[in-house]
Amino acid sequence: VDYGASRTGLAVCDPTEFLTTPITPQITLKARPKVAAEVCRIAQEQKAELIVVGLPLNMDGTEGERAEKSRKLGKTLQIWSGLPVRMWERQSTCEAADILDEVGTFGAHRKAILDSVSATVILEDYLAWRKEHPGEI
């Protein structure tokens, strides 16, 4: 989950955790309870076992207002979905923008998928870490 002020991007992986796929369309709801309800609905539909929420950190590694909002969403998702939630971030929006630059995606189409591609980057990074750290939480 890449929770943003205007849009929330989602991604899912296959049961083998090998392939990640952005979920479109992005969620355009803004109120946290509405976003949480939609994420929970999609998680149930996708038969999710875990929810990974992006944690946007400041450039100096500290947590700001956006990180606080993401943590609140994570707590809401954990309570409402009953699934474990992991907070994870690694400059996903910058990496997603680079990916879209490389494939020549600009304008309205870019805006429509940027947050979902960012969610895919978050999920891929988390899965790679998990593969390297089996059994760790």
N, CA, C and O atoms as CSV, one atom per row, in Angstrom:
chain,resi,resn,atom,element,x,y,z
A,1,VAL,N,N,0.847,-1.176,0.000
A,1,VAL,CA,C,0.000,0.000,0.000
A,1,VAL,C,C,0.892,1.238,0.000
A,1,VAL,O,O,1.740,1.400,0.878
A,2,ASP,N,N,0.698,2.103,-0.981
A,2,ASP,CA,C,1.374,3.395,-1.003
A,2,ASP,C,C,0.301,4.449,-0.742
A,2,ASP,O,O,-0.410,4.869,-1.655
A,3,TYR,N,N,0.195,4.870,0.521
A,3,TYR,CA,C,-0.853,5.777,0.980
A,3,TYR,C,C,-0.421,7.217,0.737
A,3,TYR,O,O,0.559,7.687,1.316
A,4,GLY,N,N,-1.159,7.912,-0.122
A,4,GLY,CA,C,-0.827,9.296,-0.429
A,4,GLY,C,C,-1.955,10.242,-0.068
A,4,GLY,O,O,-3.049,9.815,0.301
A,5,ALA,N,N,-1.679,11.516,-0.177
A,5,ALA,CA,C,-2.672,12.530,0.156
A,5,ALA,C,C,-3.832,12.538,-0.836
A,5,ALA,O,O,-4.974,12.801,-0.457
A,6,SER,N,N,-3.542,12.251,-2.107
A,6,SER,CA,C,-4.576,12.280,-3.140
A,6,SER,C,C,-4.965,10.909,-3.663
A,6,SER,O,O,-6.120,10.664,-4.010
A,7,ARG,N,N,-3.979,10.014,-3.713
A,7,ARG,CA,C,-4.221,8.685,-4.268
A,7,ARG,C,C,-3.502,7.647,-3.419
A,7,ARG,O,O,-2.496,7.943,-2.775
A,8,THR,N,N,-4.030,6.429,-3.428
A,8,THR,CA,C,-3.401,5.313,-2.741
A,8,THR,C,C,-3.188,4.206,-3.754
A,8,THR,O,O,-4.126,3.741,-4.402
A,9,GLY,N,N,-1.941,3.796,-3.877
A,9,GLY,CA,C,-1.601,2.731,-4.809
A,9,GLY,C,C,-1.526,1.395,-4.102
A,9,GLY,O,O,-1.134,1.314,-2.938
A,10,LEU,N,N,-1.906,0.349,-4.815
A,10,LEU,CA,C,-1.872,-1.006,-4.267
A,10,LEU,C,C,-1.138,-1.932,-5.223
A,10,LEU,O,O,-1.108,-1.705,-6.433
A,11,ALA,N,N,-0.552,-2.970,-4.664
A,11,ALA,CA,C,0.083,-4.014,-5.454
A,11,ALA,C,C,-0.155,-5.333,-4.742
A,11,ALA,O,O,-0.452,-5.371,-3.548
A,12,VAL,N,N,-0.018,-6.410,-5.494
A,12,VAL,CA,C,-0.226,-7.748,-4.958
A,12,VAL,C,C,0.870,-8.651,-5.520
A,12,VAL,O,O,1.439,-8.370,-6.575
A,13,CYS,N,N,1.157,-9.726,-4.810
A,13,CYS,CA,C,2.095,-10.711,-5.346
A,13,CYS,C,C,1.385,-12.055,-5.454
A,13,CYS,O,O,0.348,-12.288,-4.833
A,14,ASP,N,N,1.975,-12.930,-6.261
A,14,ASP,CA,C,1.432,-14.278,-6.405
A,14,ASP,C,C,1.788,-15.093,-5.157
A,14,ASP,O,O,2.622,-14.656,-4.363
A,15,PRO,N,N,1.181,-16.256,-4.968
A,15,PRO,CA,C,1.442,-17.062,-3.766
A,15,PRO,C,C,2.907,-17.466,-3.582
A,15,PRO,O,O,3.342,-17.714,-2.457
A,16,THR,N,N,3.668,-17.533,-4.673
A,16,THR,CA,C,5.083,-17.895,-4.556
A,16,THR,C,C,5.959,-16.695,-4.177
A,16,THR,O,O,7.152,-16.849,-3.916
A,17,GLU,N,N,5.365,-15.511,-4.148
A,17,GLU,CA,C,6.059,-14.249,-3.860
A,17,GLU,C,C,7.123,-13.938,-4.902
A,17,GLU,O,O,8.123,-13.287,-4.601
A,18,PHE,N,N,6.907,-14.404,-6.130
A,18,PHE,CA,C,7.856,-14.173,-7.212
A,18,PHE,C,C,7.439,-12.990,-8.080
A,18,PHE,O,O,8.270,-12.154,-8.434
A,19,LEU,N,N,6.149,-12.916,-8.425
A,19,LEU,CA,C,5.639,-11.857,-9.292
A,19,LEU,C,C,4.833,-10.844,-8.495
A,19,LEU,O,O,3.961,-11.214,-7.708
A,20,THR,N,N,5.126,-9.569,-8.700
A,20,THR,CA,C,4.312,-8.504,-8.103
A,20,THR,C,C,3.617,-7.756,-9.225
A,20,THR,O,O,4.167,-7.579,-10.313
A,21,THR,N,N,2.404,-7.322,-8.941
A,21,THR,CA,C,1.589,-6.660,-9.953
A,21,THR,C,C,0.884,-5.459,-9.339
A,21,THR,O,O,0.292,-5.577,-8.266
A,22,PRO,N,N,0.937,-4.296,-10.005
A,22,PRO,CA,C,0.158,-3.154,-9.501
A,22,PRO,C,C,-1.332,-3.425,-9.675
A,22,PRO,O,O,-1.752,-4.065,-10.639
A,23,ILE,N,N,-2.112,-2.936,-8.739
A,23,ILE,CA,C,-3.571,-3.035,-8.832
A,23,ILE,C,C,-4.084,-1.683,-9.304
A,23,ILE,O,O,-3.797,-0.650,-8.699
A,24,THR,N,N,-4.837,-1.702,-10.378
A,24,THR,CA,C,-5.437,-0.466,-10.880
A,24,THR,C,C,-6.937,-0.675,-11.000
A,24,THR,O,O,-7.377,-1.808,-11.191
A,25,PRO,N,N,-7.728,0.367,-10.895
A,25,PRO,CA,C,-7.283,1.748,-10.707
A,25,PRO,C,C,-6.839,1.998,-9.265
A,25,PRO,O,O,-7.169,1.240,-8.352
A,26,GLN,N,N,-6.091,3.070,-9.091
A,26,GLN,CA,C,-5.671,3.485,-7.763
A,26,GLN,C,C,-6.892,3.934,-6.968
A,26,GLN,O,O,-7.932,4.270,-7.534
A,27,ILE,N,N,-6.747,3.934,-5.661
A,27,ILE,CA,C,-7.822,4.433,-4.796
A,27,ILE,C,C,-7.710,5.956,-4.774
A,27,ILE,O,O,-6.649,6.500,-4.467
A,28,THR,N,N,-8.794,6.633,-5.095
A,28,THR,CA,C,-8.767,8.103,-5.119
A,28,THR,C,C,-9.514,8.708,-3.927
A,28,THR,O,O,-9.678,9.926,-3.853
A,29,LEU,N,N,-9.956,7.885,-3.018
A,29,LEU,CA,C,-10.588,8.377,-1.799
A,29,LEU,C,C,-9.513,9.042,-0.943
A,29,LEU,O,O,-8.344,8.662,-1.010
A,30,LYS,N,N,-9.901,10.023,-0.148
A,30,LYS,CA,C,-8.913,10.729,0.655
A,30,LYS,C,C,-9.030,10.448,2.154
A,30,LYS,O,O,-8.014,10.414,2.847
A,31,ALA,N,N,-10.228,10.248,2.663
A,31,ALA,CA,C,-10.425,10.045,4.101
A,31,ALA,C,C,-9.875,8.676,4.518
A,31,ALA,O,O,-10.184,7.659,3.896
A,32,ARG,N,N,-9.058,8.665,5.574
A,32,ARG,CA,C,-8.420,7.427,6.021
A,32,ARG,C,C,-9.402,6.282,6.236
A,32,ARG,O,O,-9.109,5.171,5.795
A,33,PRO,N,N,-10.556,6.480,6.889
A,33,PRO,CA,C,-11.482,5.350,7.070
A,33,PRO,C,C,-11.982,4.775,5.744
A,33,PRO,O,O,-12.161,3.563,5.620
A,34,LYS,N,N,-12.204,5.635,4.763
A,34,LYS,CA,C,-12.667,5.156,3.455
A,34,LYS,C,C,-11.556,4.407,2.727
A,34,LYS,O,O,-11.796,3.371,2.107
A,35,VAL,N,N,-10.353,4.937,2.806
A,35,VAL,CA,C,-9.205,4.255,2.192
A,35,VAL,C,C,-9.009,2.898,2.858
A,35,VAL,O,O,-8.818,1.890,2.177
A,36,ALA,N,N,-9.055,2.872,4.187
A,36,ALA,CA,C,-8.867,1.617,4.928
A,36,ALA,C,C,-9.929,0.591,4.547
A,36,ALA,O,O,-9.615,-0.583,4.353
A,37,ALA,N,N,-11.158,1.016,4.442
A,37,ALA,CA,C,-12.240,0.099,4.076
A,37,ALA,C,C,-12.006,-0.487,2.684
A,37,ALA,O,O,-12.231,-1.677,2.464
A,38,GLU,N,N,-11.558,0.342,1.753
A,38,GLU,CA,C,-11.311,-0.132,0.390
A,38,GLU,C,C,-10.102,-1.078,0.348
A,38,GLU,O,O,-10.137,-2.097,-0.343
A,39,VAL,N,N,-9.045,-0.748,1.077
A,39,VAL,CA,C,-7.874,-1.633,1.135
A,39,VAL,C,C,-8.274,-2.977,1.746
A,39,VAL,O,O,-7.869,-4.026,1.246
A,40,CYS,N,N,-9.054,-2.955,2.808
A,40,CYS,CA,C,-9.512,-4.203,3.434
A,40,CYS,C,C,-10.359,-5.025,2.474
A,40,CYS,O,O,-10.228,-6.248,2.417
A,41,ARG,N,N,-11.218,-4.364,1.727
A,41,ARG,CA,C,-12.063,-5.071,0.759
A,41,ARG,C,C,-11.201,-5.756,-0.303
A,41,ARG,O,O,-11.418,-6.919,-0.643
A,42,ILE,N,N,-10.231,-5.019,-0.815
A,42,ILE,CA,C,-9.363,-5.571,-1.855
A,42,ILE,C,C,-8.469,-6.673,-1.274
A,42,ILE,O,O,-8.231,-7.685,-1.933
A,43,ALA,N,N,-7.980,-6.485,-0.059
A,43,ALA,CA,C,-7.155,-7.516,0.576
A,43,ALA,C,C,-7.948,-8.817,0.722
A,43,ALA,O,O,-7.420,-9.902,0.480
A,44,GLN,N,N,-9.202,-8.701,1.115
A,44,GLN,CA,C,-10.051,-9.888,1.249
A,44,GLN,C,C,-10.286,-10.524,-0.123
A,44,GLN,O,O,-10.206,-11.744,-0.271
A,45,GLU,N,N,-10.570,-9.703,-1.108
A,45,GLU,CA,C,-10.807,-10.179,-2.473
A,45,GLU,C,C,-9.573,-10.907,-3.031
A,45,GLU,O,O,-9.695,-11.906,-3.741
A,46,GLN,N,N,-8.389,-10.390,-2.697
A,46,GLN,CA,C,-7.135,-10.970,-3.177
A,46,GLN,C,C,-6.642,-12.126,-2.294
A,46,GLN,O,O,-5.627,-12.756,-2.591
A,47,LYS,N,N,-7.372,-12.391,-1.210
A,47,LYS,CA,C,-6.977,-13.425,-0.249
A,47,LYS,C,C,-5.583,-13.150,0.333
A,47,LYS,O,O,-4.751,-14.048,0.459
A,48,ALA,N,N,-5.362,-11.891,0.677
A,48,ALA,CA,C,-4.072,-11.464,1.231
A,48,ALA,C,C,-3.813,-12.128,2.576
A,48,ALA,O,O,-4.738,-12.401,3.341
A,49,GLU,N,N,-2.552,-12.380,2.847
A,49,GLU,CA,C,-2.128,-12.950,4.130
A,49,GLU,C,C,-1.387,-11.926,4.973
A,49,GLU,O,O,-1.168,-12.141,6.165
A,50,LEU,N,N,-1.002,-10.812,4.357
A,50,LEU,CA,C,-0.209,-9.778,5.000
A,50,LEU,C,C,-0.412,-8.489,4.216
A,50,LEU,O,O,-0.582,-8.517,2.997
A,51,ILE,N,N,-0.393,-7.367,4.915
A,51,ILE,CA,C,-0.470,-6.064,4.248
A,51,ILE,C,C,0.820,-5.316,4.549
A,51,ILE,O,O,1.218,-5.188,5.707
A,52,VAL,N,N,1.474,-4.820,3.495
A,52,VAL,CA,C,2.694,-4.025,3.623
A,52,VAL,C,C,2.319,-2.587,3.282
A,52,VAL,O,O,1.812,-2.311,2.195
A,53,VAL,N,N,2.570,-1.676,4.215
A,53,VAL,CA,C,2.235,-0.263,4.033
A,53,VAL,C,C,3.527,0.537,3.940
A,53,VAL,O,O,4.409,0.416,4.790
A,54,GLY,N,N,3.626,1.351,2.905
A,54,GLY,CA,C,4.793,2.208,2.744
A,54,GLY,C,C,4.894,3.218,3.875
A,54,GLY,O,O,3.896,3.812,4.282
A,55,LEU,N,N,6.103,3.406,4.376
A,55,LEU,CA,C,6.375,4.366,5.445
A,55,LEU,C,C,7.319,5.428,4.896
A,55,LEU,O,O,8.532,5.220,4.853
A,56,PRO,N,N,6.765,6.575,4.472
A,56,PRO,CA,C,7.618,7.612,3.882
A,56,PRO,C,C,8.435,8.339,4.938
A,56,PRO,O,O,7.892,8.980,5.838
A,57,LEU,N,N,9.736,8.228,4.811
A,57,LEU,CA,C,10.634,8.884,5.756
A,57,LEU,C,C,11.186,10.166,5.142
A,57,LEU,O,O,11.274,10.297,3.921
A,58,ASN,N,N,11.555,11.105,6.001
A,58,ASN,CA,C,12.236,12.314,5.544
A,58,ASN,C,C,13.618,11.925,5.029
A,58,ASN,O,O,14.090,10.819,5.292
A,59,MET,N,N,14.259,12.814,4.307
A,59,MET,CA,C,15.583,12.521,3.742
A,59,MET,C,C,16.616,12.194,4.820
A,59,MET,O,O,17.579,11.474,4.557
A,60,ASP,N,N,16.422,12.719,6.030
A,60,ASP,CA,C,17.369,12.433,7.111
A,60,ASP,C,C,16.990,11.170,7.891
A,60,ASP,O,O,17.617,10.849,8.900
A,61,GLY,N,N,15.965,10.458,7.423
A,61,GLY,CA,C,15.569,9.200,8.054
A,61,GLY,C,C,14.545,9.345,9.165
A,61,GLY,O,O,14.105,8.343,9.728
A,62,THR,N,N,14.157,10.570,9.492
A,62,THR,CA,C,13.165,10.774,10.540
A,62,THR,C,C,11.756,10.635,9.965
A,62,THR,O,O,11.554,10.667,8.751
A,63,GLU,N,N,10.802,10.482,10.858
A,63,GLU,CA,C,9.408,10.374,10.438
A,63,GLU,C,C,8.713,11.719,10.578
A,63,GLU,O,O,8.834,12.393,11.601
A,64,GLY,N,N,7.985,12.098,9.535
A,64,GLY,CA,C,7.237,13.339,9.540
A,64,GLY,C,C,5.741,13.070,9.564
A,64,GLY,O,O,5.292,11.987,9.938
A,65,GLU,N,N,4.985,14.074,9.159
A,65,GLU,CA,C,3.522,14.002,9.170
A,65,GLU,C,C,2.995,12.867,8.285
A,65,GLU,O,O,2.071,12.155,8.677
A,66,ARG,N,N,3.574,12.700,7.104
A,66,ARG,CA,C,3.109,11.656,6.172
A,66,ARG,C,C,3.335,10.262,6.768
A,66,ARG,O,O,2.493,9.377,6.615
A,67,ALA,N,N,4.466,10.070,7.443
A,67,ALA,CA,C,4.751,8.784,8.083
A,67,ALA,C,C,3.743,8.512,9.196
A,67,ALA,O,O,3.285,7.382,9.364
A,68,GLU,N,N,3.401,9.550,9.952
A,68,GLU,CA,C,2.417,9.401,11.028
A,68,GLU,C,C,1.068,8.970,10.460
A,68,GLU,O,O,0.407,8.093,11.016
A,69,LYS,N,N,0.664,9.586,9.358
A,69,LYS,CA,C,-0.608,9.215,8.728
A,69,LYS,C,C,-0.558,7.784,8.210
A,69,LYS,O,O,-1.546,7.056,8.311
A,70,SER,N,N,0.571,7.377,7.662
A,70,SER,CA,C,0.718,6.009,7.174
A,70,SER,C,C,0.656,5.009,8.327
A,70,SER,O,O,0.051,3.946,8.195
A,71,ARG,N,N,1.275,5.343,9.447
A,71,ARG,CA,C,1.217,4.455,10.622
A,71,ARG,C,C,-0.227,4.314,11.121
A,71,ARG,O,O,-0.656,3.222,11.494
A,72,LYS,N,N,-0.971,5.427,11.125
A,72,LYS,CA,C,-2.376,5.369,11.545
A,72,LYS,C,C,-3.186,4.479,10.603
A,72,LYS,O,O,-4.025,3.697,11.049
A,73,LEU,N,N,-2.931,4.603,9.295
A,73,LEU,CA,C,-3.612,3.728,8.343
A,73,LEU,C,C,-3.239,2.279,8.616
A,73,LEU,O,O,-4.105,1.403,8.611
A,74,GLY,N,N,-1.967,2.020,8.853
A,74,GLY,CA,C,-1.518,0.658,9.146
A,74,GLY,C,C,-2.224,0.065,10.350
A,74,GLY,O,O,-2.635,-1.095,10.324
A,75,LYS,N,N,-2.366,0.853,11.402
A,75,LYS,CA,C,-3.063,0.363,12.603
A,75,LYS,C,C,-4.530,0.084,12.307
A,75,LYS,O,O,-5.082,-0.920,12.758
A,76,THR,N,N,-5.153,0.968,11.554
A,76,THR,CA,C,-6.553,0.768,11.173
A,76,THR,C,C,-6.700,-0.504,10.346
A,76,THR,O,O,-7.616,-1.294,10.574
A,77,LEU,N,N,-5.800,-0.704,9.389
A,77,LEU,CA,C,-5.862,-1.898,8.539
A,77,LEU,C,C,-5.688,-3.174,9.356
A,77,LEU,O,O,-6.366,-4.171,9.110
A,78,GLN,N,N,-4.784,-3.139,10.322
A,78,GLN,CA,C,-4.550,-4.331,11.148
A,78,GLN,C,C,-5.797,-4.678,11.956
A,78,GLN,O,O,-6.171,-5.846,12.059
A,79,ILE,N,N,-6.430,-3.674,12.521
A,79,ILE,CA,C,-7.635,-3.904,13.326
A,79,ILE,C,C,-8.789,-4.366,12.446
A,79,ILE,O,O,-9.458,-5.349,12.762
A,80,TRP,N,N,-9.022,-3.666,11.351
A,80,TRP,CA,C,-10.182,-3.968,10.512
A,80,TRP,C,C,-10.031,-5.252,9.711
A,80,TRP,O,O,-11.003,-5.987,9.534
A,81,SER,N,N,-8.822,-5.533,9.222
A,81,SER,CA,C,-8.642,-6.713,8.364
A,81,SER,C,C,-8.311,-7.967,9.156
A,81,SER,O,O,-8.562,-9.082,8.697
A,82,GLY,N,N,-7.743,-7.786,10.356
A,82,GLY,CA,C,-7.288,-8.930,11.132
A,82,GLY,C,C,-5.991,-9.526,10.594
A,82,GLY,O,O,-5.534,-10.560,11.082
A,83,LEU,N,N,-5.394,-8.879,9.591
A,83,LEU,CA,C,-4.153,-9.365,8.991
A,83,LEU,C,C,-2.952,-8.672,9.631
A,83,LEU,O,O,-3.070,-7.555,10.134
A,84,PRO,N,N,-1.799,-9.337,9.613
A,84,PRO,CA,C,-0.592,-8.637,10.060
A,84,PRO,C,C,-0.260,-7.517,9.089
A,84,PRO,O,O,-0.471,-7.651,7.883
A,85,VAL,N,N,0.256,-6.419,9.610
A,85,VAL,CA,C,0.640,-5.261,8.794
A,85,VAL,C,C,2.106,-4.959,9.065
A,85,VAL,O,O,2.533,-4.907,10.219
A,86,ARG,N,N,2.871,-4.762,8.003
A,86,ARG,CA,C,4.281,-4.381,8.107
A,86,ARG,C,C,4.463,-3.011,7.466
A,86,ARG,O,O,3.979,-2.755,6.364
A,87,MET,N,N,5.165,-2.144,8.169
A,87,MET,CA,C,5.486,-0.828,7.643
A,87,MET,C,C,6.833,-0.939,6.927
A,87,MET,O,O,7.778,-1.521,7.461
A,88,TRP,N,N,6.921,-0.371,5.701
A,88,TRP,CA,C,8.137,-0.549,4.903
A,88,TRP,C,C,8.316,0.623,3.943
A,88,TRP,O,O,7.349,1.073,3.328
A,89,GLU,N,N,9.535,1.115,3.812
A,89,GLU,CA,C,9.761,2.195,2.835
A,89,GLU,C,C,11.204,2.231,2.381
A,89,GLU,O,O,12.140,1.926,3.120
A,90,ARG,N,N,11.330,2.621,1.120
A,90,ARG,CA,C,12.661,2.767,0.542
A,90,ARG,C,C,12.586,3.703,-0.649
A,90,ARG,O,O,12.923,3.296,-1.761
A,91,GLN,N,N,12.162,4.925,-0.460
A,91,GLN,CA,C,12.085,5.926,-1.526
A,91,GLN,C,C,11.348,5.387,-2.753
A,91,GLN,O,O,11.810,5.535,-3.884
A,92,SER,N,N,10.215,4.772,-2.511
A,92,SER,CA,C,9.493,4.067,-3.577
A,92,SER,C,C,8.970,4.987,-4.671
A,92,SER,O,O,8.992,4.613,-5.844
A,93,THR,N,N,8.505,6.171,-4.322
A,93,THR,CA,C,7.949,7.060,-5.340
A,93,THR,C,C,9.043,7.512,-6.305
A,93,THR,O,O,8.808,7.599,-7.511
A,94,CYS,N,N,10.225,7.796,-5.788
A,94,CYS,CA,C,11.347,8.181,-6.662
A,94,CYS,C,C,11.705,7.036,-7.589
A,94,CYS,O,O,11.918,7.250,-8.783
A,95,GLU,N,N,11.776,5.823,-7.058
A,95,GLU,CA,C,12.111,4.660,-7.888
A,95,GLU,C,C,11.018,4.395,-8.912
A,95,GLU,O,O,11.313,4.064,-10.061
A,96,ALA,N,N,9.758,4.535,-8.510
A,96,ALA,CA,C,8.644,4.332,-9.445
A,96,ALA,C,C,8.694,5.367,-10.568
A,96,ALA,O,O,8.461,5.033,-11.729
A,97,ALA,N,N,8.995,6.612,-10.230
A,97,ALA,CA,C,9.105,7.663,-11.250
A,97,ALA,C,C,10.223,7.337,-12.233
A,97,ALA,O,O,10.075,7.548,-13.437
A,98,ASP,N,N,11.344,6.822,-11.724
A,98,ASP,CA,C,12.450,6.426,-12.604
A,98,ASP,C,C,12.030,5.309,-13.551
A,98,ASP,O,O,12.368,5.329,-14.735
A,99,ILE,N,N,11.295,4.338,-13.027
A,99,ILE,CA,C,10.811,3.224,-13.848
A,99,ILE,C,C,9.910,3.752,-14.960
A,99,ILE,O,O,10.047,3.358,-16.118
A,100,LEU,N,N,8.998,4.634,-14.606
A,100,LEU,CA,C,8.076,5.186,-15.602
A,100,LEU,C,C,8.803,6.065,-16.616
A,100,LEU,O,O,8.408,6.115,-17.780
A,101,ASP,N,N,9.859,6.761,-16.191
A,101,ASP,CA,C,10.688,7.533,-17.129
A,101,ASP,C,C,11.323,6.595,-18.154
A,101,ASP,O,O,11.328,6.874,-19.353
A,102,GLU,N,N,11.858,5.481,-17.661
A,102,GLU,CA,C,12.543,4.528,-18.532
A,102,GLU,C,C,11.628,3.957,-19.602
A,102,GLU,O,O,12.070,3.705,-20.723
A,103,VAL,N,N,10.362,3.752,-19.274
A,103,VAL,CA,C,9.439,3.168,-20.247
A,103,VAL,C,C,8.635,4.238,-20.994
A,103,VAL,O,O,7.747,3.914,-21.782
A,104,GLY,N,N,8.952,5.517,-20.743
A,104,GLY,CA,C,8.318,6.598,-21.492
A,104,GLY,C,C,6.872,6.868,-21.127
A,104,GLY,O,O,6.066,7.212,-21.991
A,105,THR,N,N,6.536,6.714,-19.850
A,105,THR,CA,C,5.164,6.959,-19.408
A,105,THR,C,C,5.092,8.341,-18.767
A,105,THR,O,O,5.731,8.600,-17.748
A,106,PHE,N,N,4.299,9.229,-19.385
A,106,PHE,CA,C,4.203,10.610,-18.912
A,106,PHE,C,C,2.746,11.062,-18.895
A,106,PHE,O,O,1.857,10.338,-19.344
A,107,GLY,N,N,2.513,12.253,-18.379
A,107,GLY,CA,C,1.192,12.874,-18.419
A,107,GLY,C,C,0.154,12.182,-17.568
A,107,GLY,O,O,0.454,11.663,-16.492
A,108,ALA,N,N,-1.077,12.179,-18.063
A,108,ALA,CA,C,-2.214,11.656,-17.311
A,108,ALA,C,C,-2.059,10.167,-17.019
A,108,ALA,O,O,-2.424,9.708,-15.937
A,109,HIS,N,N,-1.527,9.418,-17.965
A,109,HIS,CA,C,-1.362,7.983,-17.736
A,109,HIS,C,C,-0.380,7.729,-16.595
A,109,HIS,O,O,-0.585,6.825,-15.785
A,110,ARG,N,N,0.686,8.525,-16.531
A,110,ARG,CA,C,1.672,8.392,-15.458
A,110,ARG,C,C,1.014,8.649,-14.100
A,110,ARG,O,O,1.208,7.895,-13.147
A,111,LYS,N,N,0.247,9.708,-14.035
A,111,LYS,CA,C,-0.441,10.074,-12.790
A,111,LYS,C,C,-1.395,8.956,-12.350
A,111,LYS,O,O,-1.568,8.705,-11.157
A,112,ALA,N,N,-2.003,8.300,-13.325
A,112,ALA,CA,C,-2.990,7.259,-13.030
A,112,ALA,C,C,-2.365,5.983,-12.490
A,112,ALA,O,O,-3.061,5.165,-11.888
A,113,ILE,N,N,-1.049,5.795,-12.695
A,113,ILE,CA,C,-0.430,4.541,-12.252
A,113,ILE,C,C,0.755,4.717,-11.312
A,113,ILE,O,O,1.237,3.729,-10.759
A,114,LEU,N,N,1.238,5.934,-11.113
A,114,LEU,CA,C,2.453,6.155,-10.318
A,114,LEU,C,C,2.373,5.528,-8.934
A,114,LEU,O,O,3.315,4.854,-8.517
A,115,ASP,N,N,1.283,5.728,-8.215
A,115,ASP,CA,C,1.189,5.221,-6.849
A,115,ASP,C,C,1.073,3.695,-6.813
A,115,ASP,O,O,1.551,3.063,-5.871
A,116,SER,N,N,0.450,3.104,-7.818
A,116,SER,CA,C,0.390,1.642,-7.879
A,116,SER,C,C,1.757,1.054,-8.209
A,116,SER,O,O,2.131,0.009,-7.677
A,117,VAL,N,N,2.504,1.723,-9.087
A,117,VAL,CA,C,3.863,1.271,-9.380
A,117,VAL,C,C,4.724,1.436,-8.123
A,117,VAL,O,O,5.562,0.586,-7.823
A,118,SER,N,N,4.513,2.520,-7.401
A,118,SER,CA,C,5.229,2.746,-6.148
A,118,SER,C,C,4.906,1.643,-5.126
A,118,SER,O,O,5.796,1.170,-4.419
A,119,ALA,N,N,3.650,1.243,-5.055
A,119,ALA,CA,C,3.258,0.152,-4.158
A,119,ALA,C,C,3.951,-1.147,-4.570
A,119,ALA,O,O,4.322,-1.952,-3.716
A,120,THR,N,N,4.122,-1.347,-5.862
A,120,THR,CA,C,4.818,-2.532,-6.358
A,120,THR,C,C,6.283,-2.514,-5.912
A,120,THR,O,O,6.829,-3.543,-5.512
A,121,VAL,N,N,6.913,-1.342,-5.983
A,121,VAL,CA,C,8.305,-1.194,-5.538
A,121,VAL,C,C,8.411,-1.507,-4.049
A,121,VAL,O,O,9.332,-2.208,-3.628
A,122,ILE,N,N,7.489,-1.001,-3.257
A,122,ILE,CA,C,7.481,-1.266,-1.813
A,122,ILE,C,C,7.370,-2.765,-1.564
A,122,ILE,O,O,8.139,-3.326,-0.783
A,123,LEU,N,N,6.416,-3.414,-2.226
A,123,LEU,CA,C,6.198,-4.844,-2.029
A,123,LEU,C,C,7.406,-5.656,-2.485
A,123,LEU,O,O,7.836,-6.569,-1.779
A,124,GLU,N,N,7.956,-5.338,-3.645
A,124,GLU,CA,C,9.132,-6.067,-4.139
A,124,GLU,C,C,10.306,-5.944,-3.171
A,124,GLU,O,O,11.003,-6.923,-2.903
A,125,ASP,N,N,10.519,-4.749,-2.654
A,125,ASP,CA,C,11.624,-4.536,-1.719
A,125,ASP,C,C,11.402,-5.332,-0.433
A,125,ASP,O,O,12.324,-5.964,0.081
A,126,TYR,N,N,10.176,-5.295,0.078
A,126,TYR,CA,C,9.873,-6.053,1.291
A,126,TYR,C,C,10.083,-7.555,1.065
A,126,TYR,O,O,10.684,-8.231,1.899
A,127,LEU,N,N,9.589,-8.070,-0.061
A,127,LEU,CA,C,9.729,-9.501,-0.347
A,127,LEU,C,C,11.199,-9.899,-0.506
A,127,LEU,O,O,11.599,-10.977,-0.064
A,128,ALA,N,N,11.999,-9.043,-1.129
A,128,ALA,CA,C,13.432,-9.320,-1.274
A,128,ALA,C,C,14.098,-9.366,0.100
A,128,ALA,O,O,14.921,-10.241,0.366
A,129,TRP,N,N,13.740,-8.423,0.972
A,129,TRP,CA,C,14.294,-8.414,2.333
A,129,TRP,C,C,13.889,-9.685,3.065
A,129,TRP,O,O,14.713,-10.321,3.721
A,130,ARG,N,N,12.627,-10.048,2.950
A,130,ARG,CA,C,12.116,-11.222,3.653
A,130,ARG,C,C,12.818,-12.506,3.182
A,130,ARG,O,O,13.093,-13.406,3.975
A,131,LYS,N,N,13.097,-12.565,1.895
A,131,LYS,CA,C,13.795,-13.732,1.342
A,131,LYS,C,C,15.206,-13.842,1.942
A,131,LYS,O,O,15.698,-14.943,2.190
A,132,GLU,N,N,15.844,-12.694,2.171
A,132,GLU,CA,C,17.182,-12.669,2.732
A,132,GLU,C,C,17.200,-12.835,4.254
A,132,GLU,O,O,18.242,-13.128,4.839
A,133,HIS,N,N,16.039,-12.646,4.891
A,133,HIS,CA,C,15.937,-12.715,6.352
A,133,HIS,C,C,14.786,-13.645,6.756
A,133,HIS,O,O,13.845,-13.198,7.413
A,134,PRO,N,N,14.841,-14.916,6.382
A,134,PRO,CA,C,13.728,-15.816,6.697
A,134,PRO,C,C,13.490,-15.917,8.201
A,134,PRO,O,O,14.424,-16.026,8.996
A,135,GLY,N,N,12.224,-15.879,8.558
A,135,GLY,CA,C,11.856,-16.012,9.967
A,135,GLY,C,C,11.872,-14.717,10.755
A,135,GLY,O,O,11.342,-14.665,11.864
A,136,GLU,N,N,12.479,-13.656,10.198
A,136,GLU,CA,C,12.504,-12.371,10.915
A,136,GLU,C,C,11.224,-11.602,10.624
A,136,GLU,O,O,10.598,-11.780,9.579
A,137,ILE,N,N,10.850,-10.751,11.558
A,137,ILE,CA,C,9.663,-9.913,11.370
A,137,ILE,C,C,10.104,-8.474,11.233
A,137,ILE,O,O,9.268,-7.586,11.065
